[in-house]
C-alpha cells in the first residue's frame, strides 16, 4: 500500500483546496493518506469550521474520513488558533520541539508531500 503524508504550510485557501482534493483522491485509490496542518495554514482552521466557508464541505468530508493526521501545536499556538484546533477535535502534533516530526512519518514508510 502506498503511504503519503500531505503537509500543508501555505495559508492560502486556494492552495489548501488542492491538499483536500488530493487527500480524497488518494484515499479513493486506497492510499494510506493523511494531512498535517502546519505553519501559516493553521490560521485557516477557524474559517474551515464555518459552514459558510467555501472549503467547509471538503474540509468536513476529509475530517469525516479521518484523513486529518493533525495540526502543529507550536504553529497553531503562534497563529492564535490552538483553541480552534482543539474545539474542532483535531490532534495536536508536537513530538519535535512542539512541531510534528516528518522523520517519524518517513520511518513509518510515508512519502512526504509539502504544499
N, C-alpha and C positions, 0 to 999 in steps of 0.2 A: 504494500500500500504506500502511495506517495504521501509524504507528510510535509506540510507547508505552514509556516507561521508568517502572517502578514503583519508587518509592523508599520503603523502609520504615525509619522511625526508631523506631517503637514497639517496645519489647522484650517485649510481652505475646504469648504464643503464640496466643491467640485472635484477635489482630489479624493476626499473621503468617500464619495459615491462609488468610485472605482474599487476601493477596498471592499465595500459592502457587496457590490456586484460580483467581484472575483471570488470572494468567500462563498457566496451562494452557488456560483458556477462550479467551483471546486468540490463543494460538498455534494452537489448533484452528480458529480463524476466520481464519487466515492473516495475523494482525497480525505485524509485527516487534516483538517484546516482549522486555524484559529486566528483571531485578530488581537493584537496588542495595541492599545491606545496609548501613545507616548508623546512626549514633547508638547508642542503647541496644539496638537489635535485634542488634547484633554480639555481645552476650553470649549469644545463643541458639545460636551456631554449634556449640559442643561438644555440646550436647544434641541438636541436629538430626542430628548424625552418628551418634548412638547408635541401634542397631536397635530398642531397646525404647521409644524416644520416640514418642509418638502422631503426631508430624508427620514422622517419618523417611521413611515411604513416599512422601508427597507431595514432600518435600524431594529425595529421590533421583530421583523422576520429573522434577522441574524441572531438577535438575542434569544428568541424562542427556540431556535435550532441549536442553541448552546455553542455558537461559534465565536463568542467574545471570550477570549482567554482571560483578559483582564486589562487593568489600567495602571499605569505607572503611578505609584504612591507619591513620589517626590515631585513629579511634574504636575500632577493634579493638585497637590498642595500649593505649589508655586503659582499655578494659574487660578487658584481660588475655586476649584471645582471638586475638591476631595469629598466634601459633604454630598454633592450632587451624585458623584460616583457611588458612594455608599448607599444613598437613597434609591439609586437605580438598581441596586443589588449586584453591582459589579465587583469582581475580585480585585483587590489592590495587590499589585505585584511590587516586591521590594527586596528581592534576595541579593541585589548587588548595590550596596550602599544606598538603598532607597529606590532603586530602579530595577526593572527586570533584567535578568542575565540572559542575553541571547546565546551565550556559550552553553548554558544549561539546556536550551532547546536543541542546539546543534548536537550536543552529546546524546540527546534522545532521538536523533535521526531526522530532525526537521531542517528543511531548507528555509532560509530567511529571505523574505522579500520586503524591501522597505519602500515606503511611499512618503 
